[in-house]
């Protein structure tokens, strides 16, 4: 007997989804109308929980590799598991082809690869705000591991990032323009015109993440081009379920 899909996600203090990559998968499930349950996994439990399910570590040459074990992960109806939003998108499209995510459209990979170029220059303005949204165990783990990663406390990094904020905003102007040009190519609101694709979910997941942690940064990002607010508004119906 088939069981319901289970999405492994990171909880906020309110028990809701907040992180960029899990939202990419959640949007697919919401858009395709796939029934699923959520299993919340706090930061210190990610590796032991996913290892216990028999998942192998992420490939170090995978797009956007950051760590061996990461969220999102998913349990499919047949009891098999997968990790990382990119391969999960491919498999969900194979198993549930309608409505299509149009993964073969060249714009999908273009958008995927541009998102990091947009976020990287301003990410240290955002990351230090993350712990305030997390449950206590996750907050302690996040602060400790990020301080080890960067060699300094997040508060110190945040102060420096704000002092150099304008340099970051200058760096992301070119990739932002490329994304906006792609959105306007087919007269929107989506990258394929009136047709939704996974490229849209990659982009609006980033908007949602920035909006949650820094309203000023979000408003500045959206001000680059009217096409951004149009695609975000057009996709908001798939953000309704966040648990």
PASEBA-1860 file (N, C-alpha, C; in nm, 3 decimals):
! residues 243
1> XXXXXXXX> 0.083/-0.120/0.000/0.000/0.000/0.000/0.087/0.126/0.000 ~ 0.056/0.218/-0.089/0.133/0.341/-0.098/0.100/0.433/0.019 ~ 0.203/0.502/0.069/0.183/0.599/0.177/0.191/0.740/0.118 ~ 0.155/0.838/0.198/0.163/0.976/0.152/0.309/1.020/0.145 ~ 0.334/1.112/0.054/0.465/1.174/0.047/0.494/1.246/0.179 ~ 0.620/1.242/0.220/0.664/1.317/0.337/0.773/1.414/0.294 ~ 0.755/1.542/0.324/0.856/1.644/0.298/0.929/1.674/0.428 ~ 1.061/1.659/0.427/1.143/1.691/0.542/1.187/1.837/0.529
9> XXXXXXXX> 1.146/1.918/0.627/1.165/2.063/0.617/1.218/2.117/0.750 ~ 1.275/2.238/0.745/1.326/2.307/0.863/1.217/2.393/0.925 ~ 1.188/2.379/1.054/1.082/2.458/1.114/1.129/2.594/1.162 ~ 1.041/2.692/1.152/1.061/2.819/1.222/1.009/2.802/1.365 ~ 1.020/2.905/1.446/0.965/2.900/1.581/0.814/2.875/1.578 ~ 0.749/2.923/1.472/0.604/2.908/1.458/0.565/2.775/1.397 ~ 0.664/2.691/1.362/0.633/2.563/1.299/0.589/2.578/1.155 ~ 0.651/2.673/1.084/0.620/2.697/0.943/0.748/2.691/0.861
17> XXXXXXXX> 0.731/2.675/0.731/0.845/2.669/0.639/0.902/2.808/0.615 ~ 1.033/2.819/0.610/1.095/2.950/0.590/1.215/2.947/0.495 ~ 1.281/2.833/0.484/1.409/2.827/0.413/1.390/2.818/0.262 ~ 1.482/2.878/0.190/1.472/2.891/0.044/1.460/2.756/-0.027 ~ 1.551/2.664/-0.001/1.552/2.539/-0.078/1.432/2.449/-0.050 ~ 1.390/2.431/0.076/1.267/2.354/0.097/1.145/2.415/0.029 ~ 1.142/2.549/0.020/1.027/2.611/-0.046/1.021/2.573/-0.194 ~ 1.134/2.550/-0.257/1.132/2.509/-0.398/1.053/2.379/-0.413
25> XXXXXXXX> 1.078/2.285/-0.322/1.007/2.157/-0.327/0.861/2.172/-0.284 ~ 0.838/2.248/-0.179/0.701/2.268/-0.130/0.613/2.333/-0.237 ~ 0.669/2.428/-0.311/0.592/2.493/-0.418/0.552/2.393/-0.526 ~ 0.642/2.300/-0.559/0.607/2.197/-0.658/0.490/2.114/-0.608 ~ 0.497/2.068/-0.483/0.390/1.986/-0.427/0.258/2.062/-0.423 ~ 0.264/2.188/-0.383/0.142/2.270/-0.378/0.086/2.295/-0.517 ~ 0.174/2.324/-0.611/0.131/2.353/-0.749/0.069/2.231/-0.816 ~ 0.130/2.116/-0.797/0.082/1.995/-0.862/-0.036/1.932/-0.786
33> XXXXXXXX> -0.067/1.987/-0.670/-0.179/1.933/-0.593/-0.151/1.795/-0.536 ~ -0.027/1.769/-0.500/0.014/1.640/-0.447/-0.008/1.639/-0.295 ~ -0.076/1.538/-0.244/-0.096/1.529/-0.099/0.035/1.490/-0.031 ~ 0.065/1.558/0.079/0.191/1.529/0.148/0.180/1.568/0.295 ~ 0.267/1.507/0.374/0.284/1.544/0.514/0.421/1.610/0.530 ~ 0.436/1.689/0.635/0.563/1.752/0.664/0.622/1.690/0.790 ~ 0.749/1.652/0.783/0.823/1.614/0.903/0.927/1.723/0.928 ~ 0.914/1.790/1.042/1.007/1.897/1.075/1.136/1.839/1.132
41> XXXXXXXX> 1.249/1.886/1.081/1.380/1.839/1.126/1.463/1.960/1.166 ~ 1.500/1.968/1.294/1.581/2.081/1.338/1.726/2.063/1.294 ~ 1.799/2.174/1.289/1.935/2.174/1.235/2.025/2.064/1.292 ~ 2.035/2.047/1.425/2.128/1.945/1.474/2.087/1.802/1.440 ~ 1.962/1.785/1.396/1.912/1.650/1.366/1.918/1.614/1.218 ~ 1.958/1.708/1.133/1.951/1.682/0.989/2.034/1.561/0.950 ~ 2.163/1.562/0.981/2.248/1.450/0.937/2.208/1.318/1.002 ~ 2.190/1.309/1.133/2.151/1.179/1.190/2.016/1.129/1.139
49> XXXXXXXX> 1.921/1.219/1.119/1.789/1.176/1.072/1.797/1.124/0.929 ~ 1.865/1.196/0.842/1.871/1.154/0.702/1.960/1.032/0.683 ~ 2.065/1.022/0.762/2.147/0.901/0.758/2.064/0.780/0.799 ~ 1.978/0.798/0.900/1.899/0.686/0.950/1.801/0.634/0.845 ~ 1.771/0.717/0.746/1.681/0.676/0.638/1.755/0.606/0.524 ~ 1.888/0.599/0.537/1.968/0.531/0.435/2.011/0.621/0.321 ~ 1.994/0.752/0.336/2.033/0.844/0.230/2.186/0.859/0.226 ~ 2.241/0.856/0.105/2.383/0.882/0.086/2.408/1.032/0.089
57> XXXXXXXX> 2.529/1.075/0.122/2.558/1.219/0.124/2.539/1.283/-0.013 ~ 2.513/1.413/-0.014/2.506/1.487/-0.140/2.638/1.473/-0.216 ~ 2.628/1.470/-0.349/2.749/1.468/-0.431/2.818/1.604/-0.422 ~ 2.949/1.602/-0.400/3.021/1.728/-0.384/3.027/1.810/-0.513 ~ 3.000/1.746/-0.627/2.998/1.820/-0.754/2.857/1.858/-0.797 ~ 2.759/1.838/-0.708/2.620/1.873/-0.740/2.606/2.025/-0.742 ~ 2.515/2.079/-0.825/2.494/2.223/-0.830/2.458/2.279/-0.692 ~ 2.533/2.380/-0.649/2.502/2.445/-0.522/2.539/2.363/-0.399
65> XXXXXXXX> 2.629/2.264/-0.413/2.667/2.181/-0.298/2.713/2.269/-0.183 ~ 2.662/2.238/-0.063/2.700/2.313/0.056/2.744/2.221/0.169 ~ 2.673/2.110/0.185/2.703/2.017/0.294/2.657/1.877/0.256 ~ 2.706/1.777/0.327/2.676/1.638/0.292/2.528/1.603/0.308 ~ 2.467/1.654/0.414/2.325/1.626/0.438/2.249/1.757/0.451 ~ 2.140/1.766/0.379/2.070/1.895/0.370/1.919/1.874/0.357 ~ 1.848/1.981/0.384/1.704/1.988/0.367/1.679/2.078/0.246 ~ 1.587/2.039/0.157/1.483/1.940/0.173/1.528/1.797/0.142
73> XXXXXXXX> 1.454/1.706/0.201/1.457/1.566/0.160/1.311/1.524/0.147 ~ 1.292/1.410/0.084/1.153/1.367/0.058/1.143/1.215/0.066 ~ 1.029/1.169/0.115/0.995/1.026/0.108/0.881/1.015/0.008 ~ 0.904/0.939/-0.098/0.801/0.921/-0.200/0.697/0.819/-0.154 ~ 0.590/0.810/-0.228/0.479/0.721/-0.190/0.520/0.574/-0.185 ~ 0.623/0.537/-0.263/0.666/0.397/-0.264/0.768/0.367/-0.155 ~ 0.797/0.465/-0.068/0.887/0.441/0.043/1.033/0.472/0.015 ~ 1.065/0.519/-0.105/1.202/0.558/-0.136/1.225/0.704/-0.097
81> XXXXXXXX> 1.353/0.738/-0.079/1.390/0.870/-0.029/1.483/0.941/-0.129 ~ 1.482/1.074/-0.120/1.573/1.154/-0.201/1.603/1.283/-0.125 ~ 1.718/1.343/-0.158/1.761/1.466/-0.090/1.808/1.566/-0.196 ~ 1.789/1.695/-0.166/1.832/1.807/-0.248/1.723/1.847/-0.348 ~ 1.694/1.976/-0.351/1.579/2.026/-0.426/1.589/2.001/-0.576 ~ 1.708/2.003/-0.634/1.721/1.986/-0.779/1.683/1.844/-0.824 ~ 1.746/1.738/-0.772/1.703/1.603/-0.812/1.559/1.572/-0.770 ~ 1.514/1.629/-0.658/1.374/1.607/-0.618/1.280/1.663/-0.723
89> XXXXXXXX> 1.311/1.779/-0.777/1.226/1.838/-0.882/1.218/1.746/-1.003 ~ 1.331/1.688/-1.043/1.332/1.599/-1.159/1.243/1.477/-1.134 ~ 1.254/1.422/-1.014/1.180/1.299/-0.983/1.031/1.326/-0.967 ~ 0.996/1.437/-0.903/0.854/1.471/-0.890/0.791/1.494/-1.028 ~ 0.866/1.553/-1.117/0.814/1.575/-1.253/0.794/1.442/-1.325 ~ 0.885/1.348/-1.302/0.873/1.217/-1.366/0.751/1.142/-1.313 ~ 0.732/1.149/-1.181/0.622/1.074/-1.119/0.487/1.142/-1.137 ~ 0.488/1.273/-1.142/0.363/1.351/-1.152/0.379/1.453/-1.265
97> XXXXXXXX> 0.371/1.408/-1.389/0.406/1.495/-1.502/0.310/1.611/-1.529 ~ 0.191/1.608/-1.471/0.094/1.714/-1.498/0.043/1.775/-1.367 ~ 0.041/1.910/-1.362/0.088/2.006/-1.461/0.241/2.010/-1.466 ~ 0.292/2.034/-1.584/0.436/2.025/-1.607/0.514/2.139/-1.543 ~ 0.637/2.108/-1.502/0.730/2.210/-1.453/0.818/2.265/-1.565 ~ 0.808/2.204/-1.685/0.887/2.249/-1.802/1.037/2.255/-1.767 ~ 1.084/2.147/-1.708/1.223/2.142/-1.663/1.323/2.146/-1.778 ~ 1.281/2.106/-1.897/1.374/2.103/-2.010/1.392/2.238/-2.076
105> XXXXXXXX> 1.315/2.338/-2.032/1.333/2.472/-2.088/1.468/2.528/-2.042 ~ 1.549/2.581/-2.135/1.682/2.633/-2.099/1.680/2.737/-1.989 ~ 1.569/2.809/-1.976/1.563/2.915/-1.876/1.575/2.859/-1.734 ~ 1.538/2.734/-1.713/1.541/2.676/-1.579/1.682/2.674/-1.522 ~ 1.777/2.622/-1.599/1.916/2.616/-1.553/1.975/2.756/-1.544 ~ 1.939/2.844/-1.637/1.988/2.982/-1.632/1.948/3.049/-1.501 ~ 1.822/3.034/-1.463/1.773/3.096/-1.340/1.838/3.031/-1.219 ~ 1.847/2.899/-1.219/1.910/2.828/-1.107/2.051/2.881/-1.080
113> XXXXXXXX> 2.126/2.901/-1.188/2.265/2.942/-1.172/2.280/3.091/-1.141 ~ 2.179/3.171/-1.174/2.187/3.315/-1.147/2.148/3.349/-1.004 ~ 2.067/3.265/-0.941/2.019/3.297/-0.807/2.133/3.314/-0.708 ~ 2.232/3.225/-0.715/2.345/3.237/-0.623/2.423/3.366/-0.648 ~ 2.427/3.410/-0.773/2.498/3.535/-0.804/2.423/3.657/-0.751 ~ 2.292/3.643/-0.736/2.213/3.752/-0.678/2.224/3.751/-0.525 ~ 2.215/3.633/-0.466/2.214/3.623/-0.319/2.352/3.642/-0.257 ~ 2.454/3.588/-0.320/2.587/3.588/-0.258/2.634/3.726/-0.211
121> XXXXXXXX> 2.617/3.833/-0.292/2.668/3.963/-0.248/2.594/4.024/-0.129 ~ 2.474/3.974/-0.100/2.398/4.032/0.012/2.365/3.929/0.121 ~ 2.418/3.807/0.107/2.374/3.700/0.197/2.412/3.728/0.343 ~ 2.525/3.797/0.367/2.564/3.824/0.504/2.482/3.935/0.567 ~ 2.400/4.002/0.487/2.300/4.093/0.543/2.180/4.015/0.596 ~ 2.163/3.892/0.545/2.044/3.813/0.577/2.070/3.702/0.679 ~ 2.180/3.627/0.663/2.205/3.510/0.747/2.204/3.540/0.897 ~ 2.261/3.652/0.943/2.259/3.676/1.087/2.119/3.696/1.144
129> XXXXXXXX> 2.020/3.718/1.058/1.883/3.732/1.105/1.811/3.598/1.119 ~ 1.868/3.494/1.060/1.804/3.363/1.060/1.782/3.307/1.201 ~ 1.882/3.312/1.292/1.862/3.250/1.423/1.741/3.302/1.500 ~ 1.706/3.429/1.477/1.591/3.485/1.548/1.460/3.415/1.513 ~ 1.458/3.344/1.399/1.337/3.276/1.353/1.332/3.130/1.398 ~ 1.442/3.081/1.456/1.455/2.936/1.478/1.417/2.893/1.620 ~ 1.371/2.768/1.635/1.356/2.710/1.769/1.490/2.707/1.842 ~ 1.486/2.695/1.973/1.606/2.713/2.055/1.722/2.623/2.015
137> XXXXXXXX> 1.697/2.492/1.997/1.807/2.400/1.963/1.869/2.436/1.829 ~ 1.785/2.469/1.733/1.836/2.506/1.601/1.912/2.638/1.606 ~ 1.862/2.731/1.689/1.927/2.862/1.700/2.069/2.848/1.755 ~ 2.083/2.769/1.862/2.215/2.749/1.921/2.309/2.682/1.821 ~ 2.259/2.580/1.751/2.340/2.507/1.653/2.381/2.599/1.537 ~ 2.287/2.678/1.489/2.314/2.767/1.376/2.420/2.870/1.412 ~ 2.404/2.934/1.527/2.502/3.034/1.569/2.642/2.974/1.585 ~ 2.648/2.857/1.647/2.778/2.793/1.674/2.846/2.749/1.545
145> XXXXXXXX> 2.773/2.681/1.458/2.835/2.628/1.337/2.870/2.738/1.237 ~ 2.791/2.843/1.231/2.824/2.953/1.138/2.942/3.033/1.189 ~ 2.954/3.046/1.321/3.073/3.114/1.375/3.198/3.032/1.343 ~ 3.187/2.899/1.353/3.300/2.813/1.316/3.332/2.826/1.167 ~ 3.227/2.834/1.086/3.244/2.842/0.941/3.313/2.971/0.898 ~ 3.266/3.084/0.957/3.317/3.214/0.915/3.433/3.264/1.001 ~ 3.454/3.199/1.114/3.564/3.241/1.201/3.533/3.361/1.287 ~ 3.408/3.407/1.283/3.366/3.523/1.362/3.219/3.510/1.398
153> XXXXXXXX> 3.175/3.576/1.504/3.032/3.572/1.538/2.948/3.634/1.429 ~ 2.825/3.586/1.414/2.736/3.638/1.310/2.707/3.786/1.329 ~ 2.697/3.831/1.454/2.669/3.973/1.478/2.779/4.061/1.421 ~ 2.901/4.015/1.433/3.015/4.091/1.379/3.011/4.093/1.227 ~ 2.979/3.978/1.169/2.968/3.970/1.023/2.855/4.059/0.971 ~ 2.745/4.060/1.045/2.629/4.140/1.005/2.664/4.289/1.004 ~ 2.731/4.335/1.108/2.772/4.475/1.117/2.859/4.513/0.998 ~ 2.955/4.427/0.967/3.045/4.454/0.854/2.970/4.452/0.722
161> XXXXXXXX> 2.876/4.357/0.709/2.798/4.347/0.585/2.715/4.472/0.562 ~ 2.658/4.526/0.667/2.577/4.647/0.654/2.664/4.767/0.619 ~ 2.785/4.769/0.674/2.876/4.880/0.642/2.918/4.878/0.496 ~ 2.923/4.757/0.437/2.965/4.743/0.297/2.849/4.706/0.205 ~ 2.727/4.737/0.249/2.608/4.694/0.177/2.604/4.743/0.033 ~ 2.644/4.866/0.010/2.634/4.922/-0.125/2.720/4.846/-0.225 ~ 2.835/4.798/-0.181/2.920/4.717/-0.270/2.847/4.591/-0.313 ~ 2.776/4.529/-0.218/2.700/4.408/-0.251/2.589/4.435/-0.351
169> XXXXXXXX> 2.518/4.545/-0.332/2.409/4.577/-0.424/2.461/4.608/-0.564 ~ 2.579/4.665/-0.573/2.638/4.690/-0.705/2.673/4.559/-0.775 ~ 2.724/4.463/-0.698/2.766/4.336/-0.756/2.650/4.257/-0.815 ~ 2.532/4.270/-0.758/2.422/4.187/-0.806/2.340/4.251/-0.917 ~ 2.376/4.371/-0.957/2.297/4.441/-1.059/2.294/4.366/-1.193 ~ 2.408/4.310/-1.234/2.412/4.240/-1.362/2.328/4.113/-1.363 ~ 2.344/4.022/-1.264/2.257/3.903/-1.264/2.109/3.937/-1.245 ~ 2.078/4.041/-1.170/1.939/4.083/-1.154/1.882/4.128/-1.287
177> XXXXXXXX> 1.959/4.203/-1.362/1.913/4.250/-1.494/1.889/4.132/-1.588 ~ 1.977/4.033/-1.582/1.960/3.916/-1.669/1.831/3.841/-1.636 ~ 1.803/3.825/-1.506/1.679/3.759/-1.465/1.558/3.839/-1.511 ~ 1.562/3.970/-1.492/1.449/4.055/-1.531/1.427/4.050/-1.682 ~ 1.534/4.050/-1.760/1.522/4.041/-1.906/1.457/3.909/-1.947 ~ 1.494/3.801/-1.878/1.434/3.671/-1.909/1.285/3.670/-1.875 ~ 1.248/3.736/-1.766/1.107/3.741/-1.727/1.024/3.818/-1.829 ~ 1.081/3.925/-1.883/1.005/4.009/-1.975/1.004/3.956/-2.119
185> XXXXXXXX> 1.084/3.853/-2.144/1.100/3.802/-2.280/0.969/3.756/-2.342 ~ 0.882/3.694/-2.259/0.753/3.643/-2.309/0.635/3.719/-2.249 ~ 0.662/3.841/-2.205/0.558/3.931/-2.153/0.495/3.881/-2.022 ~ 0.560/3.789/-1.954/0.524/3.749/-1.818/0.377/3.711/-1.797 ~ 0.339/3.693/-1.671/0.419/3.722/-1.552/0.528/3.619/-1.525 ~ 0.520/3.502/-1.591/0.617/3.396/-1.568/0.725/3.397/-1.676 ~ 0.829/3.318/-1.656/0.938/3.313/-1.754/0.889/3.263/-1.890 ~ 0.785/3.179/-1.890/0.730/3.127/-2.015/0.598/3.196/-2.048
193> XXXXXXXX> 0.585/3.320/-2.008/0.464/3.396/-2.036/0.355/3.365/-1.936 ~ 0.245/3.304/-1.985/0.134/3.267/-1.896/0.153/3.128/-1.836 ~ 0.261/3.059/-1.874/0.285/2.921/-1.833/0.381/2.915/-1.716 ~ 0.341/2.848/-1.610/0.426/2.832/-1.491/0.535/2.729/-1.519 ~ 0.653/2.753/-1.465/0.762/2.656/-1.476/0.842/2.654/-1.347 ~ 0.930/2.557/-1.334/1.014/2.547/-1.214/1.106/2.668/-1.201 ~ 1.142/2.729/-1.313/1.224/2.851/-1.307/1.156/2.957/-1.221 ~ 1.025/2.968/-1.231/0.952/3.065/-1.150/0.963/3.032/-1.002
201> XXXXXXXX> 0.953/2.904/-0.969/0.958/2.864/-0.828/1.096/2.889/-0.768 ~ 1.200/2.869/-0.847/1.335/2.899/-0.799/1.346/3.047/-0.763 ~ 1.296/3.132/-0.850/1.306/3.277/-0.828/1.220/3.324/-0.711 ~ 1.094/3.283/-0.709/1.005/3.336/-0.605/1.040/3.278/-0.467 ~ 1.102/3.161/-0.462/1.150/3.110/-0.333/1.255/3.204/-0.275 ~ 1.341/3.256/-0.362/1.440/3.354/-0.316/1.372/3.481/-0.266 ~ 1.273/3.532/-0.342/1.202/3.652/-0.298/1.139/3.631/-0.161 ~ 1.079/3.514/-0.142/1.011/3.483/-0.017/1.110/3.480/0.099
209> XXXXXXXX> 1.226/3.423/0.075/1.331/3.414/0.177/1.378/3.553/0.217 ~ 1.409/3.637/0.118/1.457/3.772/0.147/1.350/3.853/0.219 ~ 1.225/3.842/0.172/1.115/3.916/0.233/1.101/3.881/0.381 ~ 1.119/3.756/0.414/1.099/3.712/0.553/1.203/3.772/0.647 ~ 1.326/3.791/0.598/1.435/3.829/0.687/1.476/3.975/0.681 ~ 1.444/4.043/0.573/1.487/4.183/0.564/1.394/4.256/0.468 ~ 1.294/4.323/0.523/1.195/4.392/0.441/1.260/4.500/0.355 ~ 1.357/4.570/0.409/1.423/4.675/0.332/1.499/4.617/0.213
217> XXXXXXXX> 1.571/4.507/0.237/1.643/4.441/0.127/1.545/4.387/0.024 ~ 1.434/4.332/0.071/1.331/4.281/-0.020/1.276/4.392/-0.109 ~ 1.241/4.506/-0.048/1.188/4.616/-0.126/1.290/4.667/-0.228 ~ 1.414/4.671/-0.188/1.518/4.716/-0.281/1.535/4.618/-0.396 ~ 1.532/4.491/-0.365/1.544/4.389/-0.470/1.428/4.398/-0.568 ~ 1.307/4.412/-0.516/1.189/4.418/-0.603/1.187/4.546/-0.687 ~ 1.254/4.651/-0.639/1.252/4.778/-0.711/1.336/4.776/-0.838 ~ 1.417/4.672/-0.856/1.500/4.666/-0.975/1.417/4.657/-1.103
225> XXXXXXXX> 1.303/4.589/-1.096/1.222/4.573/-1.216/1.079/4.536/-1.178 ~ 0.978/4.598/-1.240/0.838/4.566/-1.210/0.803/4.420/-1.235 ~ 0.879/4.353/-1.320/0.851/4.212/-1.351/0.864/4.124/-1.227 ~ 0.946/4.167/-1.130/0.966/4.086/-1.010/0.839/4.078/-0.925 ~ 0.777/4.190/-0.902/0.654/4.188/-0.821/0.542/4.115/-0.894 ~ 0.542/4.122/-1.027/0.437/4.054/-1.105/0.448/3.902/-1.092 ~ 0.568/3.849/-1.103/0.583/3.703/-1.094/0.559/3.656/-0.951 ~ 0.602/3.734/-0.853/0.581/3.695/-0.713/0.432/3.694/-0.678
233> XXXXXXXX> 0.361/3.794/-0.721/0.217/3.799/-0.694/0.145/3.685/-0.765 ~ 0.188/3.655/-0.887/0.124/3.548/-0.964/0.147/3.411/-0.900 ~ 0.253/3.398/-0.821/0.287/3.269/-0.761/0.240/3.256/-0.615 ~ 0.184/3.361/-0.558/0.154/3.362/-0.414/0.055/3.253/-0.373 ~ -0.031/3.210/-0.462/-0.130/3.110/-0.425/-0.065/2.978/-0.384 ~ 0.058/2.952/-0.430/0.125/2.826/-0.396/0.209/2.838/-0.268 ~ 0.210/2.958/-0.208/0.275/2.977/-0.079/0.178/2.961/0.037 ~ 0.050/2.940/0.007/-0.052/2.938/0.112/-0.025/2.827/0.214
241> XXX> 0.008/2.708/0.165/0.039/2.599/0.260/0.186/2.603/0.296 ~ 0.216/2.635/0.423/0.354/2.644/0.468/0.383/2.552/0.587 ~ 0.298/2.451/0.605/0.318/2.356/0.714/0.305/2.211/0.663
END
